Amino acid sequence: MLNKLFVGMLVFVPVALFASLLDTPPLVLFFLSALAIIPLAKFIGEATDHLARRAGVGVGGLLNATFGNAAELIIAFFALRAGLIGIVKASIIGSIVGNILLVMGASMFAGGLVFSSQKFNRTAVLSSGSTLLLAVIALVMPAIFLLTAPGVETAVIEDLSIAVAVLMIGIYGASLIFSLYTHKHLYVEEVAEYESHWSNRKSLIVLFSSTAAIALMSELLIGAVEPIVQSLGWTEMFIGVIFVAIIGNVAEHSSAILVSIKNRMDLSIQIALGSATQIAMLIAPLLVLLSFFFETHVTLVFGMFELVTVVLAVLIANLVIEDGESNWFEGLQLLTAYIIIGVAFYFHP
């Protein structure tokens, strides 16, 4: 049923392309391209998943790490090319917070409505939680550095960002080794679930065609941002944190919720925390490194409002998962925290 919905939403791809050729209002074009990206992101994830199942645990894990958040990376790349650094940074924050609070919260809430209590592997999820805390340290330190040394040259901040970015990518690689090799028994439930029914050829065709289509839609989406900011008064921060972050994660949202209803909270929570970790430890550093090929550079210096949001989201998530058990009320708490944050970003100037 859900898969048919995503297939049906592919109609927005030609509709958005046709609309871009006409004198379509930016707001309409923004939402048409956003709706087109949602199913494309889903099929990138599905194609990657099928390739990963056939490739085995090691190569499969690498494929998932590479394409797991392809939609977010592509959207951020076009924002970077357009010089919209505010959108790039906001989408990073929004994706991290969205996965932690919205995806995990919705999963716990939905699963809790079916089962009074759901258990999961405490060691595995706490490992992901501690990795997210490390990501928080990596994101906070450059801002504290600039705050305590306000007269420092821009080149120093850029060098610091590059050094931290390289270390973050390194520790993300180590986390893959931990989950796929040295302690893969903690994640065996995830690996054992799948049996691919797509051929490699079909998976590759879907993967590359969806990626190309997302690139087109992302260009339309980003092109409509500045007119929306001028006409509606929405900030780049709000658009990036809420809209751009949700667009690329809707497919993962649905997957996490569906498996939670089947009482598979290990997989559900790993989808949410794994995606948040990948954004923080891989996508954000990659965007920092990629930006040095453009005129405008991205650093890891975020605003205090954005940083406090991430810190609080990671803290409440770690408090919720530390007992290895979840229920609907804990899910509702996470969802409420996300709504509060969303409202705050809407009113933030």
C-alpha positions in Angstrom: 0.0 0.0 0.0 2.7 2.5 1.0 4.9 1.4 -1.9 2.1 2.2 -4.3 1.7 5.6 -2.8 5.4 6.3 -3.4 5.1 5.0 -7.0 2.1 7.3 -7.5 4.0 10.3 -6.2 6.5 9.9 -9.1 4.0 11.8 -11.2 5.3 15.0 -9.5 8.6 14.6 -11.3 7.3 15.4 -14.8 4.8 17.9 -13.3 7.6 19.8 -11.6 9.6 19.8 -14.7 6.7 21.1 -16.8 5.9 23.7 -14.1 9.5 25.0 -14.3 9.0 25.8 -18.0 6.0 27.9 -17.2 5.7 31.1 -15.2 4.9 29.1 -12.0 5.0 30.9 -8.6 8.2 29.9 -6.7 6.1 28.6 -3.7 4.2 26.1 -6.0 7.5 25.1 -7.7 9.1 24.6 -4.3 6.4 22.2 -3.1 6.1 20.4 -6.4 9.8 19.6 -6.5 9.7 18.7 -2.8 6.9 16.2 -3.4 8.9 14.8 -6.4 12.1 14.3 -4.3 10.2 12.2 -1.6 9.6 9.1 -3.7 12.9 9.4 -5.5 14.7 9.4 -2.1 12.7 6.3 -1.2 13.8 4.4 -4.4 17.4 5.4 -3.9 17.2 3.9 -0.5 15.5 0.8 -1.7 17.9 0.2 -4.6 20.9 0.7 -2.3 19.3 -1.8 0.1 18.9 -4.5 -2.5 22.5 -4.0 -3.7 23.6 -4.2 -0.1 21.8 -7.5 0.5 23.5 -9.1 -2.4 26.9 -7.6 -1.7 27.2 -9.0 1.9 27.6 -7.3 5.2 30.9 -5.5 4.6 30.3 -4.0 1.1 26.6 -3.6 1.9 27.4 -1.5 4.9 29.7 0.7 2.8 26.9 1.1 0.2 24.4 2.1 2.8 26.9 4.6 4.2 27.5 6.1 0.8 23.9 6.3 -0.5 21.9 6.3 2.8 21.4 10.0 2.8 22.0 10.7 -0.9 19.0 13.0 -1.2 20.1 15.3 1.6 23.7 15.4 0.2 22.4 16.3 -3.3 20.0 19.0 -2.0 22.8 20.5 0.1 25.2 20.4 -2.8 22.9 22.5 -5.0 22.4 24.9 -2.1 26.2 25.1 -1.7 26.6 25.8 -5.4 24.0 28.6 -5.1 25.9 30.1 -2.2 23.0 29.4 0.2 25.2 28.5 3.2 22.3 29.1 5.6 20.3 26.4 3.9 23.2 24.0 3.9 23.9 24.4 7.7 20.2 24.4 8.6 19.5 21.2 6.7 22.3 19.5 8.6 20.9 20.5 11.9 17.3 19.7 10.8 18.3 16.3 9.5 20.0 15.4 12.8 17.2 16.7 15.0 14.5 15.3 12.7 15.9 11.8 12.8 16.4 11.8 16.6 13.1 13.4 17.6 10.6 13.1 14.7 11.6 9.7 13.3 12.4 7.9 16.6 9.5 9.7 18.4 7.0 8.7 15.8 8.3 5.1 15.8 8.1 4.8 19.6 4.6 6.4 19.6 3.3 4.1 16.8 4.8 1.0 18.2 3.7 1.9 21.7 0.1 2.1 20.6 0.3 -1.6 19.5 2.5 -2.9 22.3 2.5 -1.6 25.9 6.3 -1.9 26.1 9.0 -2.6 23.4 12.5 -3.7 24.2 15.7 -3.2 22.1 19.4 -4.0 22.3 20.6 -1.4 24.8 24.3 -1.8 24.0 23.8 -1.2 20.3 21.6 1.9 20.6 23.8 3.4 23.4 26.8 3.0 21.0 25.0 5.0 18.4 23.9 7.5 21.1 27.5 8.0 22.3 28.6 8.5 18.7 26.0 11.3 18.4 27.4 12.9 21.6 30.8 12.8 20.0 29.3 14.5 17.0 27.9 17.2 19.3 31.4 17.8 20.7 32.7 18.2 17.1 29.9 20.6 16.2 30.1 22.7 19.4 33.9 23.1 19.7 34.4 25.3 16.6 31.7 27.7 17.8 33.2 27.9 21.3 36.6 28.4 19.7 35.3 31.4 17.8 33.3 32.7 20.8 36.5 32.7 23.0 38.8 34.0 20.2 36.6 36.5 18.3 39.5 38.2 16.6 40.9 35.0 15.0 41.4 35.0 11.2 38.9 33.3 8.9 41.6 31.0 7.6 42.2 29.6 11.1 38.4 28.7 11.4 38.5 27.1 8.0 41.6 25.0 9.0 39.9 24.0 12.2 36.8 22.9 10.4 38.8 20.8 7.9 40.7 19.1 10.7 37.5 18.3 12.7 35.8 17.2 9.5 38.5 14.7 8.7 38.4 13.3 12.3 34.6 13.0 12.1 34.8 11.0 8.8 37.5 8.8 10.5 35.4 8.0 13.5 32.4 7.3 11.3 34.5 4.8 9.4 35.4 3.2 12.8 31.7 3.0 13.7 31.1 1.0 10.5 33.9 -1.4 11.5 32.3 -1.7 14.9 28.8 -2.4 13.6 29.8 -4.5 10.5 32.8 -6.5 11.8 34.0 -6.5 15.4 30.5 -6.3 17.0 28.2 -7.2 14.2 26.4 -9.7 16.4 24.7 -6.7 18.1 23.2 -5.7 14.7 22.4 -9.2 13.4 18.6 -8.6 13.5 19.0 -5.9 10.9 21.1 -8.0 8.6 19.0 -11.1 8.9 15.8 -9.4 7.9 16.4 -9.0 4.2 16.3 -11.2 1.2 16.8 -9.3 -2.1 14.4 -9.9 -5.0 15.8 -7.2 -7.3 18.6 -8.0 -9.7 21.8 -6.0 -9.6 21.0 -4.5 -13.0 17.5 -3.3 -11.9 19.0 -1.9 -8.6 21.7 0.0 -10.4 19.2 1.5 -13.0 16.8 2.6 -10.3 19.7 4.0 -8.2 21.3 6.1 -10.9 18.1 7.2 -12.6 16.6 8.3 -9.2 19.9 10.1 -8.3 19.8 12.0 -11.6 16.2 12.9 -11.2 16.8 14.1 -7.6 19.6 16.3 -9.0 17.1 18.0 -11.3 14.5 18.4 -8.7 17.0 19.8 -6.2 18.0 22.5 -8.6 14.4 23.5 -8.9 13.9 23.4 -5.2 16.9 25.5 -4.3 16.1 27.9 -7.1 12.8 28.7 -5.5 14.2 29.3 -2.0 15.3 33.0 -2.3 11.9 34.1 -3.8 10.1 32.4 -1.0 12.3 34.1 1.6 11.5 37.4 0.0 7.8 36.9 -0.5 6.7 35.0 2.6 9.4 36.1 5.0 10.4 32.6 5.9 14.1 32.4 6.9 16.6 30.1 5.3 17.1 28.6 8.7 13.4 27.6 9.0 13.3 26.2 5.4 16.4 24.2 5.9 15.7 22.9 9.4 12.1 21.9 8.7 11.3 21.5 5.0 14.6 20.4 3.4 15.4 18.1 6.3 12.1 16.3 6.2 12.0 16.0 2.4 15.0 13.7 2.2 14.0 11.6 5.2 10.3 10.8 4.6 11.1 7.4 3.2 13.2 6.5 6.3 10.4 7.9 8.5 7.9 5.5 7.0 10.3 2.5 7.2 11.1 3.1 10.9 7.4 3.5 11.8 6.4 0.3 9.9 9.0 -1.9 11.6 8.2 -0.5 15.0 4.5 -1.6 14.6 5.9 -5.1 13.9 7.7 -4.9 17.3 11.2 -4.6 15.7 12.4 -1.6 17.7 16.1 -2.6 17.3 15.8 -2.0 13.6 13.5 1.1 14.0 15.8 2.9 16.4 18.9 2.0 14.4 17.3 3.5 11.3 16.7 6.8 13.1 20.0 7.0 15.1 22.0 5.6 12.2 20.7 8.2 9.8 21.3 11.0 12.3 24.9 9.7 12.9 25.5 9.5 9.2 24.4 13.1 8.7 26.5 14.4 11.6 29.7 12.3 11.1 29.8 11.9 7.3 27.5 14.3 5.3 28.3 17.4 7.3 32.1 16.9 7.1 31.9 16.0 3.4 30.0 19.3 2.7 32.7 21.2 4.6 35.4 19.6 2.4 33.4 20.0 -0.9 32.7 23.6 -0.2 36.4 24.5 -0.7 35.9 23.8 -4.4 33.4 26.7 -4.5 33.6 30.4 -3.9 31.8 30.3 -0.6 33.2 28.0 2.1 31.3 26.1 4.7 32.8 25.8 8.2 31.6 23.9 11.2 30.8 27.1 13.1 27.0 26.9 13.7 24.8 29.5 15.5 24.2 29.1 19.2 20.5 28.6 18.6 21.1 25.7 16.2 23.8 24.1 18.5 21.6 24.2 21.6 18.8 22.5 19.6 21.1 19.6 18.6 22.6 19.3 22.1 19.1 19.1 23.7 17.8 16.7 21.1 20.8 14.3 21.6 20.5 14.5 25.4 16.8 13.7 25.5 17.3 10.9 23.0 20.0 9.3 25.1 17.9 9.6 28.3 15.0 7.8 26.5 17.0 4.9 25.1 19.3 4.3 28.1 16.9 1.7 29.7 16.6 -0.4 26.5 12.8 -0.1 26.5 10.3 2.3 24.9 6.6 3.1 25.1 4.1 5.5 23.5 4.5 8.2 26.1 8.3 8.4 25.5 7.5 8.7 21.7 5.0 11.5 22.4 7.7 13.3 24.5 10.1 13.2 21.6 7.5 14.4 19.1 6.5 17.3 21.4 10.1 18.3 21.7 10.3 18.4 17.9 7.2 20.5 17.5 8.5 23.0 20.1 11.8 23.2 18.2 9.9 23.7 14.9 7.8 26.5 16.3 10.9 28.2 17.7 12.6 28.1 14.3 9.5 29.5 12.6 9.5 32.5 14.9 13.3 32.9 15.0 14.4 36.0 13.0 
